[in-house]
Amino acid sequence: MGIDKEYKKTGKNGKHRASPRRERAAKLRTLRLIVNGKVYELTVGKDVEASHTLAHTLRETLGLTGTKIACDHGGCCSCTVLMDGEPILSCMTLTIECNEKSIVTIEGLKDQRTGELNRLQQSFISHSAFQCGFCTPGIIMSSQALLDKTPDPSEDEIQEALAGHFCRCISHYEVIGAVKDAAKERVDSHRVTPLSSMPGSCHRGNLRASTASIEGVASAALLLEGTTQVPVMAELRKEGL
């Protein structure tokens, strides 16, 4: 995942000035972003500041908290989103540089009409390819970019695409399997039971299946709502599930 040089030296004194791209962006007064298929027009100085990163705008202005900010220095890839189909680090990208760009976040992968998770998201749930879930949205976005370009990637290609992502929970092993299964379209046999059809109590015979269903629902919320696993599970228990 390459990052353009944002500044360059000029003159004998070695002073830095903004790159031409940023100089042009700084003159904008209104930004037009297409985020998850929806058009947003933002006024510079009112809705967004010239110093705001895309990650900040997505989370704080547009309320799309599925995009995570971890290191905030471009070193962990947790903030990855897609811009015109390419994975980028949203914590290292200024919002004013994204005028007329098409942005896709983790919230944009689900079916916008039915709310159904896409195959890659469902595969992560089926494989339990996460623990705390904080790095999961970024990993899924990079994986989605890979599958869009390489429908049937090799394991080496998957590892290369995800090489910059850091997961302190060590869930990388399950991630590889989740991406491989999504690529082979084998997720259809691992559907999560809808919350409305889950039993109110678990008998010994169906304890394992019911537990898996609860974890699946919690995982879906985790991936799409930008929450963490612990409060989601606590909320399910409070409801007697």
WONORWO-V55901 format. One record per backbone hydrogen bond with DSSP energy under -0.5 kcal/mol. NH is the residue of the N-H (numbers start at 1). CO is the residue of the C=O. E is the energy in kcal/mol with one decimal. If there is no record, write none. Layout:
nh,co,e
NH,CO,E
NH,CO,E
//
This chain:
nh,co,e
8,17,-1.4
10,15,-1.9
14,11,-1.1
15,10,-0.6
17,8,-1.6
19,6,-1.6
23,19,-2.4
24,20,-2.3
25,21,-2.0
26,22,-2.3
27,23,-0.6
27,24,-1.0
28,25,-1.6
31,42,-3.5
33,31,-0.5
33,40,-2.8
34,101,-2.3
35,33,-0.7
35,38,-2.8
36,34,-0.6
36,103,-3.2
38,35,-2.0
40,33,-3.3
42,31,-2.4
42,40,-0.6
44,29,-2.3
44,42,-0.5
45,48,-3.3
46,43,-1.7
47,43,-2.1
48,43,-1.7
52,49,-1.6
54,90,-0.6
54,93,-3.4
55,90,-2.2
57,53,-2.2
58,54,-2.8
59,55,-2.1
60,56,-3.1
61,56,-0.7
61,57,-1.2
62,57,-2.3
64,58,-3.2
65,63,-1.3
67,64,-1.1
68,78,-0.9
70,68,-0.6
80,77,-1.5
81,88,-1.7
82,104,-2.5
83,86,-3.0
84,102,-3.0
86,83,-1.8
88,81,-2.8
90,79,-1.0
90,88,-0.9
92,89,-1.3
93,90,-0.5
95,52,-2.5
97,94,-1.5
98,95,-2.1
99,96,-0.5
100,32,-3.5
101,98,-2.2
103,34,-3.8
103,101,-0.6
104,82,-2.5
108,105,-1.4
109,106,-1.2
111,116,-3.1
115,111,-2.8
122,118,-2.5
123,119,-2.2
124,120,-1.9
125,121,-1.7
126,122,-2.6
127,123,-2.0
128,124,-0.5
128,125,-1.0
129,124,-2.5
130,128,-1.7
137,133,-0.6
139,135,-1.8
140,136,-2.7
141,137,-2.2
142,138,-2.1
143,139,-2.2
144,140,-2.7
145,141,-2.1
146,142,-1.9
147,143,-2.5
148,144,-2.2
149,145,-1.2
150,146,-3.4
153,150,-0.7
158,154,-2.0
159,155,-2.5
160,156,-2.3
161,157,-2.2
162,158,-1.6
163,160,-1.1
165,162,-1.7
166,76,-1.6
170,167,-1.2
175,171,-1.6
176,172,-1.8
177,173,-1.0
178,174,-2.2
179,175,-2.4
180,176,-2.2
181,177,-2.4
182,178,-2.2
183,179,-2.2
184,180,-1.3
185,182,-1.2
186,181,-2.0
189,186,-0.6
190,187,-2.3
191,188,-0.6
197,194,-1.3
198,195,-1.3
203,201,-0.6
206,203,-0.8
207,203,-0.5
207,204,-0.8
210,206,-2.6
211,207,-2.5
212,208,-2.2
213,209,-2.0
214,210,-2.3
215,211,-2.5
216,212,-2.1
217,213,-2.2
218,214,-2.4
219,215,-2.3
220,216,-2.2
221,217,-2.1
222,218,-2.3
223,219,-2.6
224,220,-2.0
225,221,-2.7
226,222,-0.7
227,221,-0.7
229,132,-0.7
232,228,-1.2
233,229,-2.4
234,230,-2.3
235,231,-2.1
236,232,-1.9
237,233,-2.2
238,234,-2.1
239,235,-1.3
240,237,-1.8
241,236,-2.3
//
